[in-house]
Amino acid sequence: MSKIKYVIAGICLISSVSIASAANTYSGNTIENRLNRVEKDLRILNKEVYSNGVSPLSKSSQSMDIGKAQIVDFEIRLSSLEESLRKTKGQMEVLTHQQNELKAQMEKVQKDIDFRLNEMEKQKTIEVKKAKKELDLSAFKKTDSIKEELSPEKQYSKAFELLKLKDFEKAEKAFAEFIAKNPEHKLAGNAQYWLSETFYVRGNMEEAMKQFAVGYKKYNKSQKATDNLLKLGITLGAIGRTSDACLTLAELEKNYSPLPKTIANRMKNEQNKLKCSK
């Protein structure tokens, strides 16, 4: 903004200096020279008149002694000088008028420049305020999103609702996110078990086995510990690792007895299916 103002001001200054210079040249040379010439001619004329001891303006009887030719010559020269003075005065009046008009135009241009610069500054101020307001709003929205962060319990409930709706892909992501954010929470073991189940129900036994193994290693004291170890044995058997499956099922019976009836029955059925030796 300031650079533009300096450029405009510089243009105006150059224009005014150029015009003033031209006016000064005209008035300082042409008009002054003419006045000097007129004054010189008047001095010469007076000298010639008074050298004869007679004033051309005197009405005494001596003025009649001057020759008619000389009087006529004086009158012609006086008339020429008077005409030259009138022209010079007229030119000075014209020049003065032009200078006044130029001054008025320059004042008008200056006012227009000031008005435009003020408008530009106002527009810039409005844009800055608008940008700050948008920034403040974005910060406010960000704060709101932080305030709306769900508690661990609500995150778990939301993931479990997706599982009940059989939206297993979204449930997988929701349980994985819960575990990542709350690895030490009391519901983390349950979340790990249900995360493994999302792969199991979709038939991805390899990934299900890996996730059940993670649950057994990290959350073997959780509410779902027995269910987790049972499903680990089942998925190991499903991918052909029969020996590992039988060892896992035996570990289940060894470490978590007495088992809930439903888990004990499922374990025995799986052992029979795999032909595990006692």
PLY file of the C-alpha trace (Angstrom):
ply
format ascii 1.0
element vertex 278
property float x
property float y
property float z
element edge 277
property int vertex1
property int vertex2
end_header
0.00 0.00 0.00
2.74 2.50 1.01
4.73 1.72 -2.19
1.72 2.58 -4.37
1.22 5.82 -2.48
4.87 6.78 -2.96
4.70 5.99 -6.69
1.55 8.09 -7.18
2.97 10.93 -5.11
6.16 10.78 -7.16
4.21 11.04 -10.43
2.30 14.05 -9.13
5.52 15.67 -7.93
7.24 15.13 -11.30
4.20 16.56 -13.14
4.00 19.59 -10.88
7.75 20.24 -11.16
7.60 19.95 -14.96
4.66 22.36 -15.24
6.10 24.78 -12.72
9.43 24.66 -14.52
7.75 25.47 -17.82
5.80 28.31 -16.23
8.93 29.69 -14.56
10.85 29.48 -17.83
8.12 31.39 -19.61
7.59 34.00 -16.92
11.29 34.19 -15.93
12.64 34.58 -19.45
10.06 35.75 -21.97
8.04 38.17 -19.83
11.04 39.42 -17.84
12.99 40.05 -21.05
10.09 41.98 -22.49
9.74 44.11 -19.36
13.49 44.78 -19.39
13.31 45.82 -23.01
10.34 48.10 -22.31
12.11 49.67 -19.33
15.27 50.13 -21.42
13.31 51.77 -24.23
11.62 54.09 -21.72
14.99 55.07 -20.26
16.41 55.77 -23.74
13.32 57.75 -24.67
13.42 59.84 -21.50
17.14 60.42 -21.97
16.59 61.67 -25.49
13.75 63.90 -24.42
15.43 65.38 -21.39
18.77 65.75 -23.21
17.02 68.53 -25.08
15.92 69.99 -21.74
12.24 69.38 -22.47
9.78 66.86 -20.98
7.41 65.30 -23.51
4.64 65.63 -20.94
5.29 69.32 -20.25
2.81 71.81 -21.57
5.26 74.71 -21.47
5.98 76.87 -24.46
9.38 75.19 -24.94
7.68 71.96 -26.03
6.47 73.71 -29.16
10.08 74.23 -30.24
10.58 70.51 -30.77
10.25 69.49 -34.34
7.01 67.93 -35.47
8.85 64.93 -36.84
10.57 64.35 -33.53
7.26 64.66 -31.65
5.60 62.18 -33.96
8.53 59.82 -33.52
8.23 60.10 -29.72
4.50 59.45 -29.88
4.96 56.39 -32.04
7.60 55.00 -29.75
5.49 55.72 -26.67
2.49 54.01 -28.26
4.58 50.99 -29.13
5.87 50.80 -25.60
2.37 51.14 -24.16
1.08 48.41 -26.50
3.98 46.17 -25.53
3.20 46.78 -21.85
-0.47 45.92 -22.40
0.41 42.68 -24.19
2.89 41.74 -21.51
0.35 42.44 -18.80
-2.24 40.39 -20.67
0.16 37.48 -21.03
0.93 37.67 -17.32
-2.80 37.57 -16.52
-3.26 34.53 -18.80
-0.32 32.80 -17.20
-1.63 33.55 -13.72
-5.04 32.13 -14.71
-3.44 28.99 -16.13
-1.39 28.53 -12.99
-4.52 28.86 -10.85
-6.31 26.28 -13.01
-3.31 23.96 -12.79
-3.24 24.34 -9.02
-6.96 23.51 -8.82
-6.45 20.42 -11.02
-3.55 19.23 -8.91
-5.60 19.66 -5.74
-8.42 17.67 -7.33
-6.01 14.90 -8.39
-4.52 14.80 -4.90
-7.96 14.48 -3.32
-8.82 11.65 -5.73
-5.57 9.85 -4.90
-6.17 10.22 -1.16
-9.73 8.92 -1.57
-8.58 5.86 -3.55
-5.79 5.09 -1.08
-8.20 5.36 1.84
-10.63 2.99 0.09
-7.81 0.52 -0.55
-6.75 0.68 3.12
-10.35 0.17 4.24
-10.70 -2.87 1.95
-7.44 -4.30 3.25
-8.62 -3.82 6.85
-11.89 -5.61 6.05
-10.03 -8.54 4.47
-7.68 -8.82 7.47
-10.63 -8.83 9.89
-12.41 -11.44 7.78
-9.33 -13.67 7.73
-8.96 -13.37 11.51
-12.63 -14.20 11.99
-12.34 -17.31 9.81
-9.23 -18.34 11.73
-11.05 -17.88 15.03
-13.99 -19.93 13.79
-11.75 -22.76 12.64
-10.09 -22.79 16.06
-13.53 -22.85 17.68
-14.59 -25.80 15.53
-11.42 -27.62 16.43
-12.13 -27.04 20.13
-15.66 -28.36 19.66
-14.38 -31.53 18.06
-12.09 -32.09 21.02
-14.98 -31.62 23.42
-17.02 -34.18 21.48
-14.34 -36.89 21.87
-16.08 -40.05 23.10
-15.15 -41.70 26.35
-13.52 -45.18 26.15
-16.75 -46.82 27.28
-18.75 -45.06 24.55
-16.13 -45.96 21.96
-16.39 -49.61 22.96
-20.22 -49.52 22.88
-20.18 -47.95 19.43
-17.84 -50.66 18.11
-19.96 -53.39 19.68
-23.12 -51.96 18.08
-21.45 -52.25 14.68
-20.64 -55.89 15.47
-24.28 -56.61 16.37
-25.35 -55.01 13.08
-22.96 -57.46 11.34
-21.04 -54.55 9.82
-17.82 -56.46 10.43
-15.47 -54.19 8.47
-16.47 -51.09 10.41
-16.51 -53.07 13.65
-12.94 -54.22 12.91
-11.76 -50.61 12.48
-13.67 -49.41 15.55
-12.23 -52.12 17.87
-8.70 -51.59 16.46
-9.01 -47.85 17.10
-10.26 -48.46 20.65
-7.29 -50.73 21.43
-4.83 -48.23 19.94
-6.22 -45.42 22.09
-6.89 -47.46 25.23
-4.42 -50.38 25.37
-4.54 -50.58 29.19
-8.27 -50.07 29.64
-10.27 -52.79 31.43
-12.24 -53.39 28.22
-9.12 -53.70 26.02
-9.07 -57.53 26.37
-12.73 -57.75 25.32
-12.06 -55.41 22.39
-9.14 -57.61 21.27
-11.33 -60.70 21.38
-14.11 -59.10 19.33
-11.55 -57.71 16.88
-10.36 -61.30 16.34
-13.99 -62.41 15.91
-14.51 -59.95 13.02
-11.94 -61.96 11.03
-13.22 -65.34 12.28
-16.84 -64.76 11.14
-15.59 -63.64 7.71
-13.58 -66.85 7.30
-10.15 -65.21 7.50
-8.74 -67.88 9.82
-5.09 -66.91 9.36
-5.65 -63.33 10.53
-8.13 -64.45 13.20
-5.51 -66.88 14.61
-2.93 -64.06 14.80
-5.33 -61.75 16.61
-6.44 -64.47 19.08
-2.74 -65.13 19.77
-2.22 -61.44 20.55
-5.22 -61.57 22.90
-3.80 -64.64 24.71
-0.37 -63.01 25.20
-1.52 -59.51 26.22
-4.89 -60.03 27.88
-4.82 -63.52 29.48
-6.51 -62.13 32.62
-9.43 -60.43 30.86
-13.07 -61.50 30.98
-12.71 -63.05 27.54
-9.46 -64.94 28.28
-11.03 -68.45 28.13
-13.07 -67.63 25.00
-9.96 -66.18 23.41
-7.81 -69.27 24.08
-10.57 -71.62 22.87
-10.85 -69.71 19.57
-7.07 -69.70 19.22
-7.10 -73.53 19.37
-9.98 -73.69 16.87
-8.31 -71.37 14.32
-5.00 -73.23 14.64
-6.82 -76.42 13.77
-8.63 -74.68 10.89
-5.37 -73.69 9.20
-3.88 -77.19 9.60
-1.71 -76.68 12.65
-3.27 -79.64 14.49
-0.47 -80.24 16.99
-0.45 -76.58 18.07
-4.24 -76.60 18.26
-4.27 -79.63 20.60
-1.57 -78.06 22.84
-3.57 -74.84 23.05
-6.79 -76.61 23.98
-4.93 -78.60 26.64
-3.52 -75.33 28.01
-7.06 -74.00 28.24
-8.20 -76.93 30.39
-5.03 -76.80 32.53
-5.00 -73.08 33.37
-8.66 -72.10 33.50
-10.43 -75.04 35.20
-13.16 -75.28 36.10
-14.31 -74.06 32.73
-17.77 -72.73 32.00
-19.91 -75.58 30.66
-20.35 -74.12 27.18
-16.59 -73.61 26.75
-15.79 -77.09 28.19
-18.20 -78.77 25.74
-16.84 -76.78 22.78
-13.28 -77.68 23.78
-14.02 -81.41 23.94
-15.80 -81.36 20.59
-12.80 -79.67 19.01
-10.36 -82.12 20.62
-12.38 -85.04 19.29
-12.51 -83.46 15.85
-8.74 -82.99 15.80
-8.16 -86.40 17.42
-6.04 -84.92 20.14
-4.39 -87.54 22.38
-5.03 -87.19 26.08
0 1
1 2
2 3
3 4
4 5
5 6
6 7
7 8
8 9
9 10
10 11
11 12
12 13
13 14
14 15
15 16
16 17
17 18
18 19
19 20
20 21
21 22
22 23
23 24
24 25
25 26
26 27
27 28
28 29
29 30
30 31
31 32
32 33
33 34
34 35
35 36
36 37
37 38
38 39
39 40
40 41
41 42
42 43
43 44
44 45
45 46
46 47
47 48
48 49
49 50
50 51
51 52
52 53
53 54
54 55
55 56
56 57
57 58
58 59
59 60
60 61
61 62
62 63
63 64
64 65
65 66
66 67
67 68
68 69
69 70
70 71
71 72
72 73
73 74
74 75
75 76
76 77
77 78
78 79
79 80
80 81
81 82
82 83
83 84
84 85
85 86
86 87
87 88
88 89
89 90
90 91
91 92
92 93
93 94
94 95
95 96
96 97
97 98
98 99
99 100
100 101
101 102
102 103
103 104
104 105
105 106
106 107
107 108
108 109
109 110
110 111
111 112
112 113
113 114
114 115
115 116
116 117
117 118
118 119
119 120
120 121
121 122
122 123
123 124
124 125
125 126
126 127
127 128
128 129
129 130
130 131
131 132
132 133
133 134
134 135
135 136
136 137
137 138
138 139
139 140
140 141
141 142
142 143
143 144
144 145
145 146
146 147
147 148
148 149
149 150
150 151
151 152
152 153
153 154
154 155
155 156
156 157
157 158
158 159
159 160
160 161
161 162
162 163
163 164
164 165
165 166
166 167
167 168
168 169
169 170
170 171
171 172
172 173
173 174
174 175
175 176
176 177
177 178
178 179
179 180
180 181
181 182
182 183
183 184
184 185
185 186
186 187
187 188
188 189
189 190
190 191
191 192
192 193
193 194
194 195
195 196
196 197
197 198
198 199
199 200
200 201
201 202
202 203
203 204
204 205
205 206
206 207
207 208
208 209
209 210
210 211
211 212
212 213
213 214
214 215
215 216
216 217
217 218
218 219
219 220
220 221
221 222
222 223
223 224
224 225
225 226
226 227
227 228
228 229
229 230
230 231
231 232
232 233
233 234
234 235
235 236
236 237
237 238
238 239
239 240
240 241
241 242
242 243
243 244
244 245
245 246
246 247
247 248
248 249
249 250
250 251
251 252
252 253
253 254
254 255
255 256
256 257
257 258
258 259
259 260
260 261
261 262
262 263
263 264
264 265
265 266
266 267
267 268
268 269
269 270
270 271
271 272
272 273
273 274
274 275
275 276
276 277
